[in-house]
């Protein structure tokens, strides 16, 4: 059922892999504090390609006639993850109001 819903609501999918942004394990733990220009060159290049792809190719997700904005989509995904981790089947109608 989860697979069917992912396919239903996210029919257009793409996967992109990125190299590890930095070698140091310690720095990796606090990656959000590392300036972008200090990350690996390969990572930066691929990240910028991914960013362009997302902004150029993505259409807003719509549910019940409402567009999902970034924070709403993040909340929705977090609730899905929480449900799955608790052994429940996520229900978009209970999460998105």
MMTF fields as JSON, N, C-alpha, C and O atoms, coordinates in Angstrom:
{
  "mmtfVersion": "1.0.0",
  "mmtfProducer": "UNKNOWN",
  "numBonds": 387,
  "numAtoms": 388,
  "numGroups": 97,
  "numChains": 1,
  "numModels": 1,
  "chainsPerModel": [1],
  "groupsPerChain": [97],
  "chainIdList": ["A"],
  "bondAtomList": [4, 2, 8, 6, 12, 10, 16, 14, 20, 18, 24, 22, 28, 26, 32, 30, 36, 34, 40, 38, 44, 42, 48, 46, 52, 50, 56, 54, 60, 58, 64, 62, 68, 66, 72, 70, 76, 74, 80, 78, 84, 82, 88, 86, 92, 90, 96, 94, 100, 98, 104, 102, 108, 106, 112, 110, 116, 114, 120, 118, 124, 122, 128, 126, 132, 130, 136, 134, 140, 138, 144, 142, 148, 146, 152, 150, 156, 154, 160, 158, 164, 162, 168, 166, 172, 170, 176, 174, 180, 178, 184, 182, 188, 186, 192, 190, 196, 194, 200, 198, 204, 202, 208, 206, 212, 210, 216, 214, 220, 218, 224, 222, 228, 226, 232, 230, 236, 234, 240, 238, 244, 242, 248, 246, 252, 250, 256, 254, 260, 258, 264, 262, 268, 266, 272, 270, 276, 274, 280, 278, 284, 282, 288, 286, 292, 290, 296, 294, 300, 298, 304, 302, 308, 306, 312, 310, 316, 314, 320, 318, 324, 322, 328, 326, 332, 330, 336, 334, 340, 338, 344, 342, 348, 346, 352, 350, 356, 354, 360, 358, 364, 362, 368, 366, 372, 370, 376, 374, 380, 378, 384, 382],
  "bondOrderList": [1, 1, 1, 1, 1, 1, 1, 1, 1, 1, 1, 1, 1, 1, 1, 1, 1, 1, 1, 1, 1, 1, 1, 1, 1, 1, 1, 1, 1, 1, 1, 1, 1, 1, 1, 1, 1, 1, 1, 1, 1, 1, 1, 1, 1, 1, 1, 1, 1, 1, 1, 1, 1, 1, 1, 1, 1, 1, 1, 1, 1, 1, 1, 1, 1, 1, 1, 1, 1, 1, 1, 1, 1, 1, 1, 1, 1, 1, 1, 1, 1, 1, 1, 1, 1, 1, 1, 1, 1, 1, 1, 1, 1, 1, 1, 1],
  "groupList": [{"groupName": "UNK", "atomNameList": ["N", "CA", "C", "O"], "elementList": ["N", "C", "C", "O"], "formalChargeList": [0, 0, 0, 0], "bondAtomList": [1, 0, 2, 1, 3, 2], "bondOrderList": [1, 1, 2], "singleLetterCode": "X", "chemCompType": "L-PEPTIDE LINKING"}],
  "groupTypeList": [0, 0, 0, 0, 0, 0, 0, 0, 0, 0, 0, 0, 0, 0, 0, 0, 0, 0, 0, 0, 0, 0, 0, 0, 0, 0, 0, 0, 0, 0, 0, 0, 0, 0, 0, 0, 0, 0, 0, 0, 0, 0, 0, 0, 0, 0, 0, 0, 0, 0, 0, 0, 0, 0, 0, 0, 0, 0, 0, 0, 0, 0, 0, 0, 0, 0, 0, 0, 0, 0, 0, 0, 0, 0, 0, 0, 0, 0, 0, 0, 0, 0, 0, 0, 0, 0, 0, 0, 0, 0, 0, 0, 0, 0, 0, 0, 0],
  "groupIdList": [1, 2, 3, 4, 5, 6, 7, 8, 9, 10, 11, 12, 13, 14, 15, 16, 17, 18, 19, 20, 21, 22, 23, 24, 25, 26, 27, 28, 29, 30, 31, 32, 33, 34, 35, 36, 37, 38, 39, 40, 41, 42, 43, 44, 45, 46, 47, 48, 49, 50, 51, 52, 53, 54, 55, 56, 57, 58, 59, 60, 61, 62, 63, 64, 65, 66, 67, 68, 69, 70, 71, 72, 73, 74, 75, 76, 77, 78, 79, 80, 81, 82, 83, 84, 85, 86, 87, 88, 89, 90, 91, 92, 93, 94, 95, 96, 97],
  "secStructList": [7, 2, 2, 2, 2, 2, 2, 2, 2, 7, 7, 1, 7, 7, 7, 7, 7, 7, 7, 7, 1, 7, 1, 7, 2, 2, 2, 2, 2, 6, 4, 4, 4, 1, 7, 4, 4, 4, 1, 7, 2, 2, 2, 2, 2, 2, 2, 2, 2, 2, 2, 2, 2, 2, 2, 2, 2, 7, 7, 7, 7, 3, 3, 6, 6, 3, 3, 7, 7, 2, 2, 2, 2, 2, 2, 2, 2, 2, 2, 2, 2, 2, 2, 2, 2, 6, 6, 7, 7, 7, 7, 2, 2, 2, 2, 7, 7],
  "xCoordList": [0.826, 0.0, 0.88, 0.577, 1.961, 2.865, 3.471, 3.511, 3.938, 4.528, 3.525, 3.867, 2.297, 1.259, 1.0, 0.828, 0.971, 0.736, 1.91, 1.706, 3.12, 4.283, 4.215, 4.443, 3.901, 3.794, 2.643, 2.765, 1.542, 0.365, 0.655, 0.367, 1.217, 1.4, 2.713, 2.854, 3.659, 4.96, 5.299, 6.287, 4.452, 4.605, 5.857, 6.417, 6.3, 7.488, 8.654, 8.762, 9.525, 10.637, 11.947, 11.989, 13.015, 14.351, 15.315, 15.084, 16.377, 17.372, 18.713, 19.123, 19.363, 20.676, 21.561, 21.153, 22.764, 23.694, 24.718, 25.096, 25.149, 26.162, 27.348, 27.177, 28.543, 29.716, 29.672, 28.969, 30.409, 30.492, 31.016, 32.034, 30.356, 30.727, 32.07, 32.69, 32.499, 33.742, 34.305, 33.543, 35.625, 36.239, 36.195, 35.983, 36.389, 36.506, 35.199, 34.158, 35.263, 34.093, 33.599, 32.394, 34.518, 34.159, 33.447, 32.439, 33.983, 33.347, 31.99, 31.073, 31.862, 30.604, 29.483, 28.321, 29.831, 28.843, 28.258, 27.14, 29.011, 28.524, 28.567, 29.015, 28.096, 28.164, 27.474, 27.914, 26.398, 25.685, 26.511, 26.129, 27.628, 28.509, 29.689, 30.485, 29.809, 30.915, 30.464, 29.427, 31.228, 30.857, 30.86, 31.67, 29.956, 29.819, 31.141, 31.481, 31.881, 33.143, 34.226, 35.259, 34.024, 34.991, 34.677, 35.447, 33.563, 33.182, 33.931, 34.499, 33.925, 34.613, 34.077, 32.881, 34.978, 34.628, 33.583, 32.619, 33.769, 32.817, 31.425, 30.418, 31.383, 30.1, 29.422, 28.236, 30.164, 29.581, 29.019, 27.92, 29.777, 29.337, 28.035, 27.079, 28.007, 26.816, 25.637, 24.489, 25.923, 24.866, 24.204, 22.979, 25.006, 24.456, 23.632, 22.626, 24.054, 23.257, 21.915, 20.866, 21.964, 20.736, 19.807, 18.605, 20.364, 19.569, 18.88, 17.693, 19.616, 19.033, 17.921, 16.864, 18.172, 17.175, 15.891, 14.792, 16.035, 14.858, 14.049, 12.828, 14.723, 13.998, 13.442, 12.397, 14.099, 13.637, 12.571, 11.625, 12.718, 11.861, 10.702, 9.768, 10.738, 9.729, 8.479, 8.54, 7.361, 6.08, 5.59, 5.865, 4.871, 4.366, 3.438, 2.641, 3.546, 2.627, 1.313, 1.316, 0.214, -1.097, -1.893, -1.931, -2.524, -3.381, -4.659, -4.613, -5.789, -7.1, -7.158, -7.743, -6.548, -6.598, -5.638, -5.626, -4.827, -3.876, -2.457, -2.11, -1.635, -0.227, 0.515, 0.307, 1.387, 2.234, 3.476, 4.215, 3.709, 4.941, 6.034, 5.767, 7.24, 8.373, 8.156, 8.286, 7.825, 7.622, 6.493, 6.595, 5.427, 4.314, 4.74, 4.394, 5.491, 5.973, 6.923, 6.856, 7.806, 8.728, 7.94, 8.237, 6.946, 6.115, 5.4, 5.333, 4.873, 4.177, 5.11, 4.743, 6.302, 7.27, 7.699, 7.84, 7.908, 8.26, 7.16, 7.446, 5.912, 4.792, 4.713, 4.405, 4.989, 5.025, 6.098, 5.851, 7.273, 8.387, 8.046, 8.316, 7.448, 7.062, 6.051, 6.169, 5.069, 4.066, 4.706, 4.424, 5.566, 6.226, 7.092, 7.085, 7.836, 8.692, 7.89, 8.403, 6.636, 5.775, 4.989, 4.157, 5.263, 4.605, 3.231, 2.501, 2.865, 1.555, 1.662, 2.756, 0.53, 0.476, 0.133, -0.904, 0.995, 0.715, -0.575, -0.894, -1.302, -2.537, -2.438, -2.453, -2.336, -2.139, -3.296, -3.091, -4.489, -5.631, -5.535, -6.085, -4.842, -4.667, -3.532, -3.497, -2.611, -1.411, -1.587, -1.207, -2.151, -2.267, -3.649, -4.648, -3.693, -4.987, -5.068, -6.075],
  "yCoordList": [-1.191, 0.0, 1.269, 2.239, 1.248, 2.395, 2.624, 3.752, 1.553, 1.652, 2.219, 3.081, 1.74, 2.216, 3.708, 4.434, 4.166, 5.59, 6.452, 7.543, 5.977, 6.733, 6.856, 7.934, 5.755, 5.778, 6.696, 7.435, 6.641, 7.449, 8.948, 9.735, 9.336, 10.761, 11.322, 12.537, 10.464, 10.914, 10.083, 9.35, 10.214, 9.378, 9.717, 8.837, 10.938, 11.349, 11.438, 12.396, 10.424, 10.361, 10.253, 9.83, 10.643, 10.537, 10.371, 10.917, 9.631, 9.435, 9.994, 9.796, 10.678, 11.245, 10.954, 11.158, 10.479, 10.236, 11.362, 11.928, 11.669, 12.695, 12.07, 11.2, 12.516, 12.048, 12.622, 13.597, 12.024, 12.507, 13.943, 14.206, 14.873, 16.279, 16.657, 17.651, 15.858, 16.162, 14.859, 13.954, 14.75, 13.488, 13.25, 12.121, 14.281, 14.146, 13.701, 14.334, 12.611, 12.125, 13.187, 13.394, 13.848, 14.855, 16.039, 16.529, 16.49, 17.595, 17.178, 17.996, 15.93, 15.431, 15.519, 15.724, 15.364, 15.442, 16.843, 17.007, 17.846, 19.227, 19.892, 21.03, 19.164, 19.612, 20.958, 21.761, 21.2, 22.465, 23.678, 24.814, 23.452, 24.553, 24.744, 25.666, 23.895, 23.979, 24.848, 24.574, 25.889, 26.718, 25.901, 24.989, 26.233, 25.517, 25.48, 24.457, 26.568, 26.626, 25.719, 25.521, 25.172, 24.247, 22.781, 21.896, 22.521, 21.15, 20.674, 21.474, 19.35, 18.763, 19.36, 19.618, 19.566, 20.147, 19.3, 19.842, 17.977, 17.085, 17.198, 17.209, 17.281, 17.416, 18.721, 18.73, 19.815, 21.124, 21.134, 21.634, 20.582, 20.547, 19.769, 20.246, 18.565, 17.721, 18.31, 18.209, 18.915, 19.543, 20.675, 20.798, 21.485, 22.6, 22.09, 22.7, 20.979, 20.361, 19.89, 20.11, 19.241, 18.761, 19.93, 19.867, 20.978, 22.156, 22.73, 23.056, 22.852, 23.361, 22.447, 22.91, 21.139, 20.17, 20.288, 20.259, 20.418, 20.527, 21.776, 21.707, 22.901, 24.141, 24.18, 24.79, 23.555, 23.587, 22.531, 22.792, 21.358, 20.23, 19.963, 19.247, 20.508, 20.159, 21.012, 22.221, 20.351, 21.036, 20.921, 19.927, 21.922, 21.841, 20.641, 20.333, 19.977, 18.898, 19.534, 20.522, 18.966, 19.493, 18.383, 17.251, 18.72, 17.76, 18.483, 19.554, 17.898, 18.513, 19.949, 20.825, 20.181, 21.495, 22.514, 23.661, 22.13, 23.061, 22.665, 21.484, 23.664, 23.397, 23.152, 23.853, 22.142, 21.879, 22.755, 22.652, 23.61, 24.397, 23.596, 22.514, 24.11, 23.391, 22.94, 21.752, 23.872, 23.466, 22.454, 21.552, 22.593, 21.647, 20.269, 19.259, 20.223, 18.945, 18.276, 17.063, 19.056, 18.506, 17.935, 16.834, 18.66, 18.172, 16.882, 15.934, 16.857, 15.674, 14.461, 13.376, 14.652, 13.549, 13.098, 11.9, 14.047, 13.684, 12.854, 11.882, 13.229, 12.461, 11.074, 10.104, 10.969, 9.656, 8.783, 7.619, 9.335, 8.582, 8.139, 7.001, 9.047, 8.705, 7.561, 6.631, 7.618, 6.551, 5.217, 4.188, 5.251, 4.018, 3.443, 2.232, 4.294, 3.824, 3.236, 2.412, 3.651, 3.11, 1.893, 1.347, 1.474, 0.299, 0.568, -0.369, 1.836, 2.186, 2.479, 2.652, 2.531, 2.911, 4.4, 4.811, 5.207, 6.649, 6.946, 6.293, 7.93, 8.345, 9.841, 10.648, 10.201, 11.609, 12.477, 13.648, 11.935, 12.723, 13.112, 14.134, 12.304, 12.628, 13.6, 14.288, 13.664, 14.477, 15.869, 16.865, 15.944, 17.21, 17.8, 17.219, 18.93, 19.589, 20.884, 21.586],
  "zCoordList": [0.0, 0.0, 0.0, -0.695, 0.781, 0.823, -0.552, -1.045, -1.161, -2.501, -3.493, -4.303, -3.433, -4.354, -4.168, -5.147, -2.925, -2.666, -3.124, -3.656, -2.925, -3.404, -4.917, -5.466, -5.594, -7.051, -7.484, -8.461, -6.757, -7.102, -6.94, -7.842, -5.811, -5.524, -6.057, -6.202, -6.344, -6.853, -8.09, -8.112, -9.128, -10.317, -11.118, -11.771, -11.089, -11.832, -10.846, -10.081, -10.876, -9.922, -10.676, -11.832, -9.999, -10.563, -9.394, -8.315, -9.601, -8.551, -9.023, -10.166, -8.136, -8.421, -7.215, -6.072, -7.475, -6.382, -6.331, -7.357, -5.136, -4.927, -4.206, -3.352, -4.55, -3.82, -2.411, -2.147, -1.538, -0.165, -0.185, -0.824, 0.49, 0.375, 1.011, 0.634, 1.967, 2.677, 3.228, 3.569, 3.321, 3.744, 5.25, 5.693, 6.024, 7.472, 8.122, 7.942, 8.876, 9.617, 10.596, 10.738, 11.257, 12.253, 11.596, 12.106, 10.458, 9.731, 9.178, 9.094, 8.807, 8.258, 9.299, 8.948, 10.562, 11.645, 11.786, 12.275, 11.357, 11.452, 10.074, 9.929, 9.081, 7.695, 7.48, 6.657, 8.218, 8.027, 8.469, 8.19, 9.148, 9.557, 8.605, 8.788, 7.601, 6.643, 5.466, 4.861, 5.135, 3.98, 2.692, 2.527, 1.79, 0.53, -0.229, -0.824, -0.218, -0.979, -0.397, -1.038, 0.779, 1.395, 1.091, 1.463, 0.423, 0.102, -1.137, -1.88, -1.351, -2.506, -3.807, -3.95, -4.733, -6.024, -6.757, -7.299, -6.777, -7.449, -6.827, -7.535, -5.516, -4.83, -5.224, -5.552, -5.194, -5.52, -6.945, -7.184, -7.873, -9.268, -9.411, -10.023, -8.838, -8.945, -8.165, -8.597, -7.032, -6.238, -7.026, -7.036, -7.673, -8.459, -9.644, -10.008, -10.244, -11.308, -10.751, -11.357, -9.59, -8.951, -8.626, -8.883, -8.068, -7.713, -8.951, -8.908, -10.045, -11.286, -11.779, -12.207, -11.713, -12.165, -11.351, -11.905, -10.055, -9.188, -9.548, -9.689, -9.695, -9.983, -11.4, -11.627, -12.344, -13.734, -14.024, -14.767, -13.45, -13.825, -12.879, -13.242, -11.703, -10.703, -10.837, -11.06, -10.695, -10.619, -9.189, -8.517, -8.719, -7.343, -7.172, -8.058, -6.043, -5.719, -5.258, -4.525, -5.688, -5.335, -4.667, -5.149, -3.554, -2.861, -2.463, -1.859, -2.8, -2.539, -3.059, -2.422, -4.22, -4.843, -4.268, -4.716, -3.281, -2.658, -3.028, -3.017, -3.357, -3.641, -2.335, -1.344, -2.352, -1.19, -1.311, -2.291, -0.326, -0.329, 0.378, 0.901, 0.396, 0.98, 2.414, 2.709, 3.32, 4.723, 4.896, 5.728, 4.128, 4.226, 3.746, 4.359, 2.648, 2.126, 3.114, 3.313, 3.732, 4.733, 5.904, 6.368, 6.383, 7.486, 7.093, 7.875, 5.887, 5.387, 5.36, 5.811, 4.833, 4.771, 6.163, 6.409, 7.077, 8.457, 9.109, 9.808, 8.884, 9.443, 8.823, 9.515, 7.521, 6.877, 7.511, 7.825, 7.696, 8.284, 9.694, 10.078, 10.471, 11.842, 11.838, 12.636, 10.958, 10.87, 10.5, 11.113, 9.492, 9.041, 10.159, 10.381, 10.863, 11.962, 13.111, 13.87, 13.247, 14.302, 13.812, 14.538, 12.569, 12.027, 11.455, 11.13, 11.326, 10.784, 9.292, 8.756, 8.642, 7.229, 7.191, 7.713, 6.578, 6.532, 5.777, 4.783, 6.259, 5.613, 5.35, 6.279, 4.079, 3.722, 4.209, 4.528, 4.273, 4.732, 6.205, 6.613, 7.004, 8.421, 8.649, 9.669, 7.718, 7.883, 7.277, 7.894, 6.09, 5.367, 5.547, 5.124, 6.16, 6.423, 5.679, 5.768]
}
